[in-house]
Amino acid sequence: MLKKRIITLAVVLISSLGLAEPVIHKVAVRENLEFLEPGRTERMDLYYPADPQPGEKFPGIVIIHGGGWTGGIRNAEREVNIGSNLARMGYVSISIDYRLATPGNVKKYGKTFPVNIQDCKKAVQWLRKHAEELKLDPSKIGTIGGSAGGHLATLTAVAGPEAGLEPTAPYPGIDTSVQACVNLYGVMDFAGFKSGRTAVKKSRERVMGCPPSTANQKVWQSASPIHQVDPKDPPILQIHAKADTTVGYNQAVIMKEELDRQKVYNELILLDGYGHMFSLQKWRGKPLPELVRQRVLAFYDRFLKGLSATESAERFAALESFEKNHPEAANYGISAVSSGKIEKANVKEMTVSLPDGGKKVYKAAFDMKLEKAEPAELSQLKDQLPVVVQGDFSGKDPVKCSRIILAGRNRARIPGRAGILRKDADGWALALTAGKKVTLRKLIISEQTKLFTCAPAKMKDLAGFQVITLQARDYGDCRKIYYGLFFK
């Protein structure tokens, strides 16, 4: 209640003093853009204010995704959330892919460091190169990332030219420095980090191409932000959760101690009751305290926009007021619909009527994949077939099936129970895997069981179809589908 009164008071004061209310921008997104040298397949997405004022210049932010340096992608839940929030508040940001230590890349290149950090620095250069067309202030650029992305965002901020990690192409001579950095639960001591998870240890060795032995200590330290800190570094905000079991919050604590020792301005926020992998607003679907988003935006407002704490608070009050009045435009992240009907559809967008009487408009995305469920026969069921089964799983075996979808690779994206269909002397069973444990649920398959197989579909052909599942990225002012399955 107190928080709402403060927000209301801030808005009232702005009006009573005759001051212009802070501008809350519309969000625009351009996807799948190139930013690396020719031949590279990694891409980026650009988030920016769609309604700039004449002569207005925006700060720039590079968003770096997590995934243990071996996986992840630029347009996952966290990155969509961060990029959309920043554009709403008057920042131009790019969410980037970078070279990952996948088995294919390790086999081809032997290691991915320092190319991964150089890719991040190239993103900073790309922003400066395109500053005029982006209406961007090239002297005000920041970084942000979570987990592996937090590590790379911080290393980008603290590793100057003397670290020997500067890229030579495709933007020679363009400055890679940044003026602010936000580290979300990243590894700060890459060389000394101890993890109980074998996968984390192996992923770092694939990145470096060697174990962290005494002989390799120097190169491993070059990948550690804590070993690159000096007094010239930009301000750094760290946010870490105390219940993080993947990267312990001590990583942020020891980094703060080193930043303090080197007299670099920094802030540290430790969260109780949360774990690894959160955006500015959610952790595992659970809302985070608004202080997380507010502190990140206030930090950038101070160091990239030069605003006072009062001015930043007024901006945040205006943002919350906008979101209260425009709830459909306040969703930044990933959304899913499990039922509904497609009213209109063309090559660019579709309108879906929802069971609660509401409607949503979805646009096409570059990586969109749509499928339609076509009727199939029971004779098409095969042993060891990936499926999604819908039925009553509330009791004990057996389960009476209402619908079976021969879903192939996309089975995990469809509501229901995903697994492998198996047949034995007693009939059919669904093999559900959780970790290393496989549980068999016996199934009753009858003539009333509806059976479907998936076939490619185009948006313009789907008018009148029912939604089985539709997953989209919410950018605040638009939604873009990246996967959908429908049936007539």
TINURO-539029 format. One record per residue (C-alpha): x, y, z. Coordinates in steps of 0.02 Angstrom, whole numbers, plus 32768, in hexadecimal, padded with zeros to 4 digits. Example, Ala and Ser with C-alpha at 12.3 -4.5 7.8 and 13.67 -1.06 7.14 Angstrom:
residues 2
82677F1F8186 82AC7FCB8165 
This chain:
residues 488
800080008000 808D8079802D 80E480567F87 8046807F7F23 802E81217F84 80E181557F5D 80C881317EA4 802481927EA0 807382237EFF 8103822B7E82 808A82367DEF 802082BA7E49 80BA83237E6F 80F0831E7DB9 8045835E7D84 803583E17E0E 80E0842A7DE9 80B884387D30 814683C37D00 813D83557C67 811282A27C97 819E82287C6C 818D81DA7BC0 816481207BBD 819180E27B10 814380657A9C 81B17FCD7A7F 81F27F9B79D4 82557EFE79AB 82B97EC57915 82EF7E0F7917 83797DA378D0 83F47E2B789E 84AA7E0E7870 85317E6478D7 85CB7DF478C6 86437DD87837 86077D847795 85EC7CC977A7 85BA7CCE785E 850D7C877881 84F07CDA792A 846E7D647927 84257DED7994 837C7E3E79B8 836A7EFB79C3 82F47F4C7A43 82D580077A35 825680917A5C 81DC809B79CA 81B0815179EA 824D81BB7A02 823A82767A1B 829382EB79A0 834D82F179CA 833C82717A55 83D282007A74 83C8815B7AD1 844C80F97B31 8477804C7AEF 847A7FA57B4A 84C37EFC7B16 845E7E6A7B5E 84C07DC77B6D 84627D247B89 84907C987C01 84977BDD7BE9 853A7BA17C35 859F7BE47BA0 85647B497B40 84AC7B6F7B1F 84267BF47B29 83E57C6E7AA9 83CD7D297A99 830D7D277A99 82E57CBD7B31 82707CF77BBD 82F17D5C7C1E 83397DB67B88 828E7DE37B40 825D7E277BEA 82FA7E8F7BFD 82FA7ED37B4B 82427F037B4F 82517F5A7BF8 82E87FBE7BBD 82957FF67B1B 81F9802B7B7C 8268809B7BE7 82CB80EB7B5A 8360807A7B3B 839B80297A9A 83D77F797ABB 84137EE37A5A 84037E317A99 848D7DCB7A4B 84C17D1A7A25 857A7CF37A38 85EA7C5D7A17 85B47BD07A89 861C7B3C7AC3 85AA7ABF7A6D 85F47A157A3D 85F87A4E7987 86537AF079AC 86CF7A9C7A22 86F47A19799F 870C7A9F791A 87687B25797D 87AE7AC97A15 876D7B517A8C 86FB7BE97A8A 875C7C647AF7 87877CEE7AD0 87107CF27A3A 86787CF37AAC 86B07D917B08 86EA7DDF7A64 863B7DC47A1D 85F77E287AB1 86737EB37A90 86447EB279D7 85907ED17A0C 85C97F6E7A68 86257FA479CB 858B7F827960 85247FF779CC 85A6808279B9 85B6806678FD 84F9807578E7 84DE80FC796A 8499818078F4 8413811378A4 83E480CB794F 83D6817A799D 8455813C7A1C 84D3819A7A86 8576813A7A63 85C5817A7B04 853F81237B6F 853F80667B5A 85247FDF7BDC 851D7F227BEB 84AC7EA97C46 84A57DEC7C50 84727D5A7CBD 84D97CC37CF1 85577CA37C65 85157D467C1B 85397D9E7CC0 85EC7D607CB8 86027D9D7C05 85A87E437C24 861D7E677CB5 86B97E2E7C59 86887EA17BC9 867F7F307C46 87227F137CA3 87977ECA7C1F 87E77F5F7BC9 88607F5B7B35 88EF7F2A7BA8 88987E827BC8 88BC7E4C7B15 88067E1B7AF2 87DC7EA17A72 87927E6879CB 87EE7E97792C 875A7E8878B4 86DE7EB77871 86E27F6278C6 879B7F8F78D9 87BF80297940 8711803B798D 8710804D7A4A 86D27FB67AAF 86C5800C7B58 862180157BB7 85E480907C38 857780207CA7 85607F667CC7 84DB7EFA7D1A 85107E4C7D4F 84837DD37D77 84C67D397DD5 85617D227D69 86057CCA7D8F 86867D4F7DBB 871C7CDF7DE1 871D7C707D47 87C47C247D79 879E7C017E30 86E47BDC7E27 86B97B367E78 86177AE07E49 85CE7A3D7E87 85847A227DDB 85F379C17D64 859A7A0D7CCE 85CD7ABD7D03 86837A897D16 86847A327C6C 86307AC47C14 86B77B3D7C52 87407AC77C16 86EE7ABE7B6B 86EB7B7C7B67 87A47B8A7B93 87E27AF27B35 88487ABA7BCB 88337A8E7C84 884F7B137D0C 88FB7AD17D3A 898D7B377D7B 89D97B387CCD 893A7B857C86 89197BFB7D17 89407C9B7CB8 88C97C7B7C28 883F7C477C9F 88587CE57D04 88487D4C7C64 87967D0A7C59 87707D3D7D0D 87237DEA7D29 87677DEF7DDA 881A7DE87D95 87FB7E767D19 87B97EFB7D91 88147FA27D99 87E380527DD2 87B380887D21 8722800C7D17 866E80487D04 85E9803D7D8D 85A87F8C7DA9 85037F527DF4 84FA7E9D7E2D 845A7E3F7E58 84657D8E7E9C 83EF7D197EF8 84257CC97F9A 83D17C237F6D 84317C147EC8 847A7B647EC5 84C67B737E17 85327C0D7E34 85417C347EED 85237CE97F1F 85D47CED7F66 860C7D0F7EB3 85B77DB97EBC 85F97DD87F6B 86B07DBB7F3E 869B7E267EA3 86567EB37F0D 86EB7EA47F82 87627EB67EEF 87007F477EA4 87037F9E7F4D 87BD7F7E7F5D 87DA7FCD7EB2 8763805C7EDD 86EB80357E4E 8638806D7E6F 85C97FD67E87 85267F9B7ED3 84F57EED7F0F 84437EAE7F29 842C7E037F79 837F7DB47F6E 83367D3E7FEF 82C67CAF7FB6 82F97CA67EFF 83717C3C7E99 83CC7C3F7DF2 838C7C837D4D 83187D187D61 82E87DAA7CF2 82C27E597D31 82167E207D6B 82097D637D80 82617CC97DC1 82157C237D89 81727C7D7D66 81717CC77E15 816F7D867E1E 820D7DD87E60 82087E717ED0 81F37F0C7E64 82937F507EB0 82F57EE27E36 82AF7F357D9B 82AC7FE07DEE 83617FD67E28 83A07F9C7D7D 834480297D23 837A80A97DA6 842F806F7D95 842D80897CD8 83CC812D7CEC 8456816E7D5E 84EE81397CFD 84AF813A7C48 842A81C27C4B 8474822F7CD5 83D082367D35 83BA82537DEF 836B81D67E64 82CE82427E69 82C282497DAC 82D9818D7D9E 8253816E7E22 81DB81DD7DBF 820081787D22 81E180D47D7B 813E81167DC5 810681467D15 813580987CD6 80CE80427D5C 803C80B87D3A 804780917C80 804A7FD57CA0 7FB57FE17D15 7F51803B7C8D 7F917FCD7BFF 7FA07F1C7C47 7FAB7ECC7B9A 80457F377B74 80957F0E7C1B 80C47E5B7BF2 817D7E477BC7 81B87D957BB2 81707CF07B77 80B77CC67B72 80537C2A7B46 7F9F7C097B15 7F5A7B587B25 7EAC7B737ADC 7E507BEF7A6E 7E157C0979BC 7E6C7C63792D 7DF37CE878EC 7E5E7D3A7868 7F037D0B781A 7F737D4A778F 802B7D3A7767 805D7DBD77E9 7FE97DA8787F 7F597D4978CD 7ED07D747949 7EA67CF279CD 7E047CF17A32 7E237CAF7AE2 7DAC7C4A7B51 7D987CDE7BC9 7D537D4A7B3D 7DF37DAA7B1E 7E557DB87A7C 7F0E7DBE7A55 7F6A7DEB79B6 80077D8C7989 80887DB97904 81007D4B78A4 81B27D3378E5 824C7D06787F 825B7C5D78D7 81A27C3878DC 816E7B8378C9 80B67B5778B4 80697AAA78A8 7FB87A6C7893 7F7979CB78DF 7F30795B785A 7EC478C17881 7F23781D788B 7EF2776878A3 7F1776F67937 7F79768A78BE 7FFB771778B5 802D76FF796A 80D776B17976 814276737A05 81C576F17A40 8167778179EF 817778317A3D 80C9786C7A6A 806478E27AD5 7FD378907B30 7F3F78F07B76 7ED078977BF3 7EA978867CAC 7F5078717D06 7F09789E7DB1 7EF577EB7DEF 7F5A774C7DE4 7F7376E07D49 7F2676CB7CD0 7F0777707C75 7E7677847BFD 7EB877E47B67 7E51786F7B1B 7ED278A87A9B 7F7A786A7A5C 7FEA78D979F3 8078788E7990 80DE792879B2 819078FE7982 8215797B79B8 819A79FC79F9 8142798C7A76 818979E97B0D 81387A8C7AD6 80877A457AD7 80177A417B71 7FFB79917BB2 807179047BE0 810478F47B69 816478527B5B 818277B57AF7 80F5773D7ACC 811E76877AF2 80BF75E87ACF 80C475447B2D 805374AE7B46 7FDB75137BB4 7FC475A27B38 800F764F7B2A 806B76B57BAB 80B577657BB1 816A776B7BEA 8186780B7C4D 823B783B7C71 826E78A67D05 832B78B07D14 836877FC7D07 82C477B17D44 8244776D7CC8 819077547D00 811376F17C98 805C77267C9A 7FE876A67C4E 7F7176EF7BCE 7EC276BF7B95 7EB876E27ADC 7E0B76CB7A90 7DAF76F779F1 7D7B77987A4A 7E3177CE7A60 7E56785C79E9 7EFA7844798E 7F5978CD7933 7FFB78E078D5 8054798778B9 806A79D6780E 80B97A7D77DC 80417B0F77D3 80417BC37795 7FF27C5177F6 7F7E7C877769 7F307BD97763 7F007BCE781C 7E627C397828 7DDD7BD67885 7E597B5D78D5 7E597B377990 7EF77B5479F7 7F4A7ABD7A47 7FDF7B257A7C 80277BCB7A46 80C87C117A8C 80FD7CC47A6E 81787D487AA3 81247DDF7AF1 817D7E807AC7 81007EF07B1F 80B27F3D7A84 80B27EA07A19 80B67DE37A27 81167D7679B0 80F27CBD799F 81857C4679A2 81227BA379AD 806D7B717997 80087AD17981 7F537ADA7949 7EC67A677916 7E257A7B78B1 
